[in-house]
Amino acid sequence: MVVIPGDGIGPEIVEQTLRVLEAAQKGAAFSLDLEFHSAGAGEHRRTGRALSEETFEACKRANAVLKGPVGDPAVRAPDGTEAGVLGGILRTGLDAYANVRPIRLYPGVASALSGLAPGAIDYVVMRENTEGLYASRGRGFVSPEATLDFMLMTRRGVERIARKAFELARTRQGAPKDGVRRVTCVDKANVLRGFAYFRQIFLEVAKGYPDIQPECRHADATAASLVQDPGRFDVLVTENFLGDLLSDLGGGTIGGLGMCPSGNLGDERAYFEPVHGSAPDIAGQDRANPIAMVLSAAMMLHWLGEAAAASRIQEAASRALSAGAIRLFPDGTVRDGTVAAGRAISGEL
């Protein structure tokens, strides 16, 4: 597997994640062969490219890629966008079309929504990863007087992300509130034709999954419901841009983005990373929460067919939080430090 440590806090949280993976391998019937590569803002500063051809080829060959957060607001392209990010490169290059973002409230973590018990929030945002509004990245029209970005939806793209969402729902226990296995299509079909197209295809795909309840909701109303009634949701499937926004909103209800892992899945290749950014303002201070990175590694093990080891890591993180071995400040950083958090999880293993 390829490991990209990333920028900012990336190397710190990747180091602790590798500590956890090492503990998970002891006594197990598998071992991980790690190949380290540089990519991101630091690589862009050195070479003028965020990702070398050599690293990209290694990612294509690998069984999986574990990637720390990358980017730096100070590293910009001539058009003003960040130059050190990899999403547009890896997602399309590896055809990792499904961005899977679990949102779960763990024991020992206080939610911004007071009074909720662990497990009361447990849903997954399935975000289409290669189309939507972000397909315009680097391609929009810009003039001194105006700009124009486009939103792309294709039948193939919507069908496959919808199928992925229904297949995921079949593996889950349903929404915490009512136990119903449900896939919610989130869109703005009341305003834009592209979203109406997304909804139409979603409903067509839903007919092939009679055991799963489909529903359609507008994005603005869904944002309110994720705060007011999060336990009703099981799997949400969205266009790229909306999924980016709503998953971060969800992160704000479970202790911050430091609790949010993600997997970028294709049919043949995948890479795994925390939802959050590289946080250069706290880099090197032993404050970053490594849990999202650790849980992303657990998702990677599940992708590799090591479901038992993935579950062990998730349970170890849950126990460490429940016991108070890992404590969070209100801003989402860890009270006892990044290294201590990594040791706590690996100790539980």
C-alpha positions as a Markdown table, in Angstrom:
| # | Residue | x | y | z |
|---|---|---|---|---|
| 1 | Met | 0.0 | 0.0 | 0.0 |
| 2 | Val | 1.1 | 3.6 | -0.6 |
| 3 | Val | 1.3 | 6.0 | 2.3 |
| 4 | Ile | 1.3 | 9.8 | 1.6 |
| 5 | Pro | 2.1 | 11.6 | 4.9 |
| 6 | Gly | 0.8 | 15.0 | 3.6 |
| 7 | Asp | 1.3 | 18.5 | 4.8 |
| 8 | Gly | 0.8 | 20.4 | 8.1 |
| 9 | Ile | -0.5 | 18.0 | 10.8 |
| 10 | Gly | -0.5 | 15.1 | 8.2 |
| 11 | Pro | 2.8 | 13.5 | 9.2 |
| 12 | Glu | 1.9 | 13.7 | 12.9 |
| 13 | Ile | -1.4 | 11.9 | 12.6 |
| 14 | Val | -0.2 | 9.5 | 9.9 |
| 15 | Glu | 2.6 | 8.5 | 12.3 |
| 16 | Gln | 0.1 | 7.6 | 15.1 |
| 17 | Thr | -2.1 | 5.8 | 12.6 |
| 18 | Leu | 0.8 | 3.6 | 11.5 |
| 19 | Arg | 1.4 | 2.9 | 15.2 |
| 20 | Val | -2.2 | 1.7 | 15.4 |
| 21 | Leu | -1.9 | -0.4 | 12.2 |
| 22 | Glu | 1.2 | -2.0 | 13.6 |
| 23 | Ala | -0.6 | -3.0 | 16.7 |
| 24 | Ala | -3.5 | -4.3 | 14.7 |
| 25 | Gln | -1.2 | -6.6 | 12.7 |
| 26 | Lys | 0.2 | -8.4 | 15.8 |
| 27 | Gly | -1.2 | -11.9 | 15.9 |
| 28 | Ala | -3.2 | -11.2 | 12.7 |
| 29 | Ala | -3.0 | -13.2 | 9.5 |
| 30 | Phe | -2.0 | -10.2 | 7.3 |
| 31 | Ser | 0.8 | -7.8 | 7.1 |
| 32 | Leu | 1.0 | -4.4 | 5.3 |
| 33 | Asp | 3.8 | -3.6 | 2.9 |
| 34 | Leu | 4.2 | 0.2 | 3.1 |
| 35 | Glu | 5.6 | 2.4 | 0.3 |
| 36 | Phe | 6.0 | 6.1 | 1.2 |
| 37 | His | 5.6 | 8.9 | -1.3 |
| 38 | Ser | 5.6 | 12.7 | -1.1 |
| 39 | Ala | 2.6 | 14.7 | -2.5 |
| 40 | Gly | 0.8 | 17.9 | -1.7 |
| 41 | Ala | 1.7 | 21.5 | -1.0 |
| 42 | Gly | 5.3 | 20.6 | 0.1 |
| 43 | Glu | 5.8 | 18.7 | -3.1 |
| 44 | His | 4.4 | 21.6 | -5.1 |
| 45 | Arg | 6.9 | 24.0 | -3.5 |
| 46 | Arg | 9.8 | 21.7 | -4.4 |
| 47 | Thr | 8.8 | 20.6 | -7.9 |
| 48 | Gly | 6.0 | 22.7 | -9.1 |
| 49 | Arg | 3.6 | 19.8 | -9.1 |
| 50 | Ala | 1.5 | 18.4 | -6.2 |
| 51 | Leu | 1.8 | 14.9 | -7.4 |
| 52 | Ser | 4.6 | 13.3 | -9.5 |
| 53 | Glu | 4.0 | 10.9 | -12.2 |
| 54 | Glu | 5.9 | 8.3 | -10.3 |
| 55 | Thr | 3.7 | 8.7 | -7.2 |
| 56 | Phe | 0.5 | 8.6 | -9.3 |
| 57 | Glu | 1.7 | 5.3 | -11.0 |
| 58 | Ala | 2.4 | 3.9 | -7.5 |
| 59 | Cys | -1.1 | 4.8 | -6.4 |
| 60 | Lys | -2.6 | 3.0 | -9.4 |
| 61 | Arg | -0.6 | -0.1 | -8.7 |
| 62 | Ala | -1.3 | -0.2 | -5.0 |
| 63 | Asn | -4.0 | -2.3 | -3.3 |
| 64 | Ala | -4.9 | 0.9 | -1.4 |
| 65 | Val | -3.6 | 4.4 | -0.6 |
| 66 | Leu | -3.5 | 5.9 | 2.9 |
| 67 | Lys | -3.3 | 9.7 | 2.5 |
| 68 | Gly | -2.8 | 12.3 | 5.2 |
| 69 | Pro | -4.3 | 15.7 | 4.7 |
| 70 | Val | -2.6 | 17.9 | 2.1 |
| 71 | Gly | -2.6 | 21.5 | 1.1 |
| 72 | Asp | -1.5 | 24.9 | 2.4 |
| 73 | Pro | -3.5 | 28.1 | 1.9 |
| 74 | Ala | -0.2 | 29.9 | 1.1 |
| 75 | Val | 0.4 | 27.6 | -1.9 |
| 76 | Arg | -1.7 | 29.0 | -4.8 |
| 77 | Ala | -2.1 | 28.4 | -8.5 |
| 78 | Pro | -2.2 | 31.4 | -10.8 |
| 79 | Asp | -6.1 | 31.3 | -10.9 |
| 80 | Gly | -6.2 | 31.8 | -7.1 |
| 81 | Thr | -7.1 | 28.2 | -6.1 |
| 82 | Glu | -5.0 | 26.0 | -3.8 |
| 83 | Ala | -2.2 | 24.4 | -5.7 |
| 84 | Gly | -1.2 | 21.7 | -3.2 |
| 85 | Val | -4.5 | 19.7 | -3.0 |
| 86 | Leu | -4.9 | 16.2 | -4.6 |
| 87 | Gly | -8.6 | 15.6 | -4.7 |
| 88 | Gly | -9.2 | 16.6 | -8.3 |
| 89 | Ile | -6.1 | 14.5 | -9.3 |
| 90 | Leu | -6.7 | 11.3 | -7.4 |
| 91 | Arg | -10.4 | 11.1 | -7.5 |
| 92 | Thr | -10.6 | 11.3 | -11.3 |
| 93 | Gly | -7.3 | 9.7 | -12.0 |
| 94 | Leu | -8.2 | 6.6 | -9.9 |
| 95 | Asp | -11.9 | 6.8 | -10.9 |
| 96 | Ala | -12.7 | 6.8 | -7.1 |
| 97 | Tyr | -16.2 | 8.0 | -7.7 |
| 98 | Ala | -17.7 | 7.3 | -4.3 |
| 99 | Asn | -16.6 | 9.5 | -1.4 |
| 100 | Val | -17.9 | 7.6 | 1.7 |
| 101 | Arg | -18.1 | 9.8 | 4.9 |
| 102 | Pro | -19.3 | 8.1 | 8.1 |
| 103 | Ile | -20.8 | 10.5 | 10.7 |
| 104 | Arg | -21.0 | 8.8 | 14.1 |
| 105 | Leu | -21.2 | 10.0 | 17.7 |
| 106 | Tyr | -18.7 | 8.0 | 19.8 |
| 107 | Pro | -18.8 | 7.4 | 23.5 |
| 108 | Gly | -16.9 | 10.1 | 25.5 |
| 109 | Val | -17.5 | 12.8 | 22.9 |
| 110 | Ala | -19.8 | 15.6 | 23.6 |
| 111 | Ser | -22.1 | 16.6 | 20.7 |
| 112 | Ala | -22.9 | 20.2 | 19.9 |
| 113 | Leu | -26.4 | 18.9 | 20.0 |
| 114 | Ser | -26.8 | 18.5 | 23.7 |
| 115 | Gly | -28.3 | 15.5 | 25.3 |
| 116 | Leu | -27.6 | 12.9 | 22.6 |
| 117 | Ala | -26.2 | 9.5 | 23.6 |
| 118 | Pro | -23.4 | 7.7 | 21.7 |
| 119 | Gly | -24.8 | 6.1 | 18.6 |
| 120 | Ala | -27.7 | 8.5 | 18.4 |
| 121 | Ile | -26.0 | 10.0 | 15.3 |
| 122 | Asp | -24.9 | 7.3 | 12.9 |
| 123 | Tyr | -25.3 | 7.9 | 9.2 |
| 124 | Val | -23.1 | 7.9 | 6.1 |
| 125 | Val | -22.8 | 10.6 | 3.5 |
| 126 | Met | -22.2 | 9.0 | 0.1 |
| 127 | Arg | -20.9 | 11.9 | -2.1 |
| 128 | Glu | -20.4 | 11.5 | -5.8 |
| 129 | Asn | -16.8 | 12.3 | -6.3 |
| 130 | Thr | -16.0 | 12.9 | -9.9 |
| 131 | Glu | -18.9 | 15.0 | -11.3 |
| 132 | Gly | -21.2 | 17.7 | -10.1 |
| 133 | Leu | -20.1 | 21.3 | -9.5 |
| 134 | Tyr | -16.5 | 20.3 | -8.8 |
| 135 | Ala | -16.1 | 18.9 | -12.3 |
| 136 | Ser | -15.6 | 22.5 | -13.2 |
| 137 | Arg | -12.3 | 22.7 | -11.2 |
| 138 | Gly | -9.7 | 24.4 | -13.4 |
| 139 | Arg | -12.1 | 24.5 | -16.3 |
| 140 | Gly | -14.5 | 27.3 | -15.6 |
| 141 | Phe | -14.6 | 30.6 | -17.6 |
| 142 | Val | -12.9 | 33.6 | -16.0 |
| 143 | Ser | -12.8 | 37.1 | -17.2 |
| 144 | Pro | -12.1 | 40.5 | -15.5 |
| 145 | Glu | -15.9 | 41.0 | -15.3 |
| 146 | Ala | -17.4 | 37.6 | -14.7 |
| 147 | Thr | -16.8 | 33.9 | -14.0 |
| 148 | Leu | -18.8 | 30.8 | -14.9 |
| 149 | Asp | -18.5 | 27.3 | -13.4 |
| 150 | Phe | -20.6 | 24.4 | -14.7 |
| 151 | Met | -22.2 | 21.4 | -13.0 |
| 152 | Leu | -21.9 | 18.0 | -14.8 |
| 153 | Met | -24.2 | 15.1 | -14.2 |
| 154 | Thr | -24.1 | 11.9 | -16.3 |
| 155 | Arg | -26.4 | 8.9 | -16.2 |
| 156 | Arg | -23.5 | 6.6 | -15.6 |
| 157 | Gly | -22.2 | 8.7 | -12.8 |
| 158 | Val | -25.5 | 9.1 | -11.0 |
| 159 | Glu | -26.5 | 5.5 | -11.5 |
| 160 | Arg | -23.3 | 4.1 | -10.0 |
| 161 | Ile | -23.2 | 6.4 | -6.9 |
| 162 | Ala | -26.9 | 5.6 | -6.3 |
| 163 | Arg | -26.3 | 1.9 | -6.5 |
| 164 | Lys | -23.3 | 2.2 | -4.1 |
| 165 | Ala | -25.6 | 4.0 | -1.6 |
| 166 | Phe | -28.2 | 1.3 | -1.7 |
| 167 | Glu | -25.7 | -1.5 | -1.5 |
| 168 | Leu | -24.1 | 0.2 | 1.6 |
| 169 | Ala | -27.6 | 0.6 | 3.2 |
| 170 | Arg | -28.0 | -3.2 | 2.9 |
| 171 | Thr | -25.0 | -3.7 | 5.1 |
| 172 | Arg | -26.1 | -1.3 | 7.9 |
| 173 | Gln | -28.6 | -1.6 | 10.8 |
| 174 | Gly | -30.8 | 1.3 | 9.6 |
| 175 | Ala | -31.3 | 4.7 | 11.1 |
| 176 | Pro | -30.7 | 5.0 | 14.9 |
| 177 | Lys | -34.2 | 6.5 | 15.5 |
| 178 | Asp | -36.4 | 3.9 | 13.8 |
| 179 | Gly | -34.1 | 1.1 | 12.5 |
| 180 | Val | -35.3 | 1.7 | 8.9 |
| 181 | Arg | -32.7 | 1.0 | 6.2 |
| 182 | Arg | -33.1 | 4.2 | 4.2 |
| 183 | Val | -31.3 | 6.1 | 1.4 |
| 184 | Thr | -32.0 | 9.8 | 1.2 |
| 185 | Cys | -31.3 | 11.6 | -2.0 |
| 186 | Val | -30.3 | 15.2 | -1.2 |
| 187 | Asp | -30.6 | 17.7 | -4.0 |
| 188 | Lys | -32.0 | 21.0 | -5.1 |
| 189 | Ala | -34.4 | 19.5 | -7.7 |
| 190 | Asn | -36.8 | 22.3 | -7.1 |
| 191 | Val | -34.4 | 24.9 | -8.6 |
| 192 | Leu | -31.8 | 23.3 | -11.0 |
| 193 | Arg | -32.4 | 20.8 | -13.9 |
| 194 | Gly | -29.2 | 19.0 | -13.1 |
| 195 | Phe | -30.5 | 18.1 | -9.6 |
| 196 | Ala | -33.8 | 17.1 | -11.0 |
| 197 | Tyr | -31.9 | 14.8 | -13.4 |
| 198 | Phe | -30.0 | 13.3 | -10.4 |
| 199 | Arg | -33.3 | 12.7 | -8.5 |
| 200 | Gln | -34.9 | 11.1 | -11.5 |
| 201 | Ile | -32.1 | 8.6 | -11.9 |
| 202 | Phe | -31.9 | 7.9 | -8.2 |
| 203 | Leu | -35.6 | 6.9 | -8.2 |
| 204 | Glu | -35.0 | 4.6 | -11.1 |
| 205 | Val | -32.2 | 2.9 | -9.3 |
| 206 | Ala | -34.3 | 2.6 | -6.1 |
| 207 | Lys | -36.7 | 0.3 | -7.9 |
| 208 | Gly | -34.0 | -2.4 | -7.8 |
| 209 | Tyr | -33.8 | -2.2 | -4.0 |
| 210 | Pro | -37.3 | -2.9 | -2.7 |
| 211 | Asp | -35.8 | -3.8 | 0.7 |
| 212 | Ile | -34.4 | -0.2 | 1.2 |
| 213 | Gln | -36.6 | 2.8 | 1.7 |
| 214 | Pro | -35.8 | 5.7 | -0.7 |
| 215 | Glu | -36.6 | 9.3 | 0.0 |
| 216 | Cys | -35.8 | 12.6 | -1.6 |
| 217 | Arg | -35.1 | 15.9 | 0.3 |
| 218 | His | -33.9 | 19.3 | -0.6 |
| 219 | Ala | -30.5 | 20.2 | 0.6 |
| 220 | Asp | -31.5 | 23.3 | 2.7 |
| 221 | Ala | -34.2 | 21.4 | 4.6 |
| 222 | Thr | -31.8 | 18.4 | 5.0 |
| 223 | Ala | -29.2 | 20.7 | 6.6 |
| 224 | Ala | -31.8 | 21.7 | 9.2 |
| 225 | Ser | -32.8 | 18.1 | 9.8 |
| 226 | Leu | -29.3 | 17.0 | 10.4 |
| 227 | Val | -29.2 | 19.3 | 13.3 |
| 228 | Gln | -32.8 | 18.9 | 14.5 |
| 229 | Asp | -33.4 | 15.1 | 13.9 |
| 230 | Pro | -30.1 | 13.4 | 12.9 |
| 231 | Gly | -31.2 | 10.0 | 14.2 |
| 232 | Arg | -33.6 | 9.7 | 11.3 |
| 233 | Phe | -30.8 | 9.4 | 8.7 |
| 234 | Asp | -29.1 | 6.2 | 7.5 |
| 235 | Val | -27.4 | 6.8 | 4.1 |
| 236 | Leu | -27.5 | 10.1 | 2.3 |
| 237 | Val | -26.5 | 10.2 | -1.4 |
| 238 | Thr | -25.5 | 13.6 | -2.9 |
| 239 | Glu | -23.9 | 15.5 | -5.7 |
| 240 | Asn | -20.2 | 16.4 | -5.0 |
| 241 | Phe | -20.5 | 20.0 | -3.7 |
| 242 | Leu | -23.6 | 19.4 | -1.5 |
| 243 | Gly | -22.0 | 16.3 | 0.0 |
| 244 | Asp | -18.9 | 18.3 | 0.9 |
| 245 | Leu | -21.0 | 20.8 | 2.7 |
| 246 | Leu | -23.4 | 18.4 | 4.5 |
| 247 | Ser | -20.7 | 16.0 | 5.7 |
| 248 | Asp | -18.8 | 18.9 | 7.3 |
| 249 | Leu | -22.0 | 20.0 | 9.0 |
| 250 | Gly | -22.4 | 16.5 | 10.3 |
| 251 | Gly | -18.9 | 16.6 | 11.6 |
| 252 | Gly | -19.8 | 19.6 | 13.7 |
| 253 | Thr | -22.4 | 17.6 | 15.6 |
| 254 | Ile | -20.0 | 14.7 | 16.6 |
| 255 | Gly | -17.0 | 16.5 | 18.0 |
| 256 | Gly | -15.5 | 18.1 | 15.0 |
| 257 | Leu | -13.9 | 17.1 | 11.7 |
| 258 | Gly | -11.2 | 15.3 | 13.7 |
| 259 | Met | -13.7 | 12.6 | 14.2 |
| 260 | Cys | -14.6 | 12.2 | 10.5 |
| 261 | Pro | -12.9 | 9.5 | 8.3 |
| 262 | Ser | -13.5 | 9.0 | 4.6 |
| 263 | Gly | -12.9 | 6.5 | 1.8 |
| 264 | Asn | -12.7 | 7.4 | -1.8 |
| 265 | Leu | -13.8 | 4.2 | -3.6 |
| 266 | Gly | -13.8 | 3.1 | -7.2 |
| 267 | Asp | -14.5 | -0.4 | -8.6 |
| 268 | Glu | -10.8 | -1.3 | -8.7 |
| 269 | Arg | -8.9 | 1.4 | -6.7 |
| 270 | Ala | -9.4 | 3.3 | -3.5 |
| 271 | Tyr | -7.7 | 5.8 | -1.2 |
| 272 | Phe | -8.5 | 6.8 | 2.3 |
| 273 | Glu | -8.0 | 10.1 | 4.2 |
| 274 | Pro | -9.6 | 12.2 | 7.0 |
| 275 | Val | -12.2 | 14.7 | 5.9 |
| 276 | His | -10.3 | 17.6 | 7.5 |
| 277 | Gly | -7.5 | 19.7 | 6.1 |
| 278 | Ser | -3.8 | 20.0 | 7.0 |
| 279 | Ala | -4.3 | 22.6 | 9.7 |
| 280 | Pro | -0.9 | 24.3 | 9.3 |
| 281 | Asp | -1.7 | 26.6 | 12.2 |
| 282 | Ile | -1.3 | 23.8 | 14.8 |
| 283 | Ala | 1.3 | 21.7 | 12.9 |
| 284 | Gly | 4.1 | 20.4 | 15.2 |
| 285 | Gln | 2.3 | 21.3 | 18.4 |
| 286 | Asp | 1.1 | 17.8 | 19.4 |
| 287 | Arg | -2.5 | 19.0 | 19.4 |
| 288 | Ala | -4.1 | 17.4 | 16.3 |
| 289 | Asn | -6.8 | 14.8 | 16.8 |
| 290 | Pro | -5.6 | 11.6 | 14.9 |
| 291 | Ile | -8.9 | 9.7 | 15.2 |
| 292 | Ala | -10.2 | 10.6 | 11.8 |
| 293 | Met | -7.0 | 9.4 | 10.3 |
| 294 | Val | -7.1 | 6.2 | 12.3 |
| 295 | Leu | -10.7 | 5.4 | 11.4 |
| 296 | Ser | -9.8 | 6.1 | 7.7 |
| 297 | Ala | -7.2 | 3.4 | 8.1 |
| 298 | Ala | -9.8 | 1.1 | 9.5 |
| 299 | Met | -12.0 | 1.8 | 6.4 |
| 300 | Met | -8.9 | 0.9 | 4.3 |
| 301 | Leu | -8.5 | -2.5 | 6.1 |
| 302 | His | -12.2 | -3.2 | 5.4 |
| 303 | Trp | -11.6 | -2.4 | 1.7 |
| 304 | Leu | -8.6 | -4.8 | 1.7 |
| 305 | Gly | -10.8 | -7.6 | 3.1 |
| 306 | Glu | -9.6 | -7.4 | 6.7 |
| 307 | Ala | -13.0 | -6.6 | 8.2 |
| 308 | Ala | -12.2 | -8.1 | 11.6 |
| 309 | Ala | -9.1 | -5.9 | 12.0 |
| 310 | Ala | -11.0 | -2.9 | 10.9 |
| 311 | Ser | -13.7 | -3.5 | 13.6 |
| 312 | Arg | -11.0 | -4.0 | 16.2 |
| 313 | Ile | -9.5 | -0.6 | 15.4 |
| 314 | Gln | -12.9 | 1.1 | 15.6 |
| 315 | Glu | -13.7 | -0.6 | 18.9 |
| 316 | Ala | -10.3 | 0.3 | 20.3 |
| 317 | Ala | -10.9 | 4.0 | 19.4 |
| 318 | Ser | -14.3 | 3.8 | 21.0 |
| 319 | Arg | -13.0 | 2.3 | 24.2 |
| 320 | Ala | -10.2 | 4.8 | 24.5 |
| 321 | Leu | -12.7 | 7.7 | 24.1 |
| 322 | Ser | -15.2 | 6.1 | 26.5 |
| 323 | Ala | -12.5 | 5.5 | 29.2 |
| 324 | Gly | -11.3 | 9.1 | 28.9 |
| 325 | Ala | -7.9 | 8.1 | 27.6 |
| 326 | Ile | -8.6 | 10.5 | 24.7 |
| 327 | Arg | -10.3 | 13.8 | 25.6 |
| 328 | Leu | -11.2 | 16.6 | 23.2 |
| 329 | Phe | -11.2 | 20.3 | 23.7 |
| 330 | Pro | -14.3 | 22.2 | 22.4 |
| 331 | Asp | -12.3 | 23.1 | 19.2 |
| 332 | Gly | -11.7 | 19.4 | 18.5 |
| 333 | Thr | -8.0 | 19.2 | 19.4 |
| 334 | Val | -6.9 | 16.6 | 21.9 |
| 335 | Arg | -6.2 | 17.5 | 25.5 |
| 336 | Asp | -3.3 | 15.1 | 26.1 |
| 337 | Gly | -1.7 | 15.3 | 22.7 |
| 338 | Thr | -1.6 | 13.6 | 19.4 |
| 339 | Val | 1.0 | 11.1 | 20.5 |
| 340 | Ala | -0.9 | 10.2 | 23.6 |
| 341 | Ala | -4.0 | 9.6 | 21.6 |
| 342 | Gly | -2.2 | 7.2 | 19.2 |
| 343 | Arg | -0.8 | 5.3 | 22.1 |
| 344 | Ala | -4.2 | 5.1 | 23.8 |
| 345 | Ile | -5.7 | 3.4 | 20.7 |
| 346 | Ser | -2.8 | 1.1 | 20.0 |
| 347 | Gly | -2.8 | 0.2 | 23.8 |
| 348 | Glu | -6.4 | -0.8 | 23.6 |
| 349 | Leu | -5.5 | -3.1 | 20.7 |
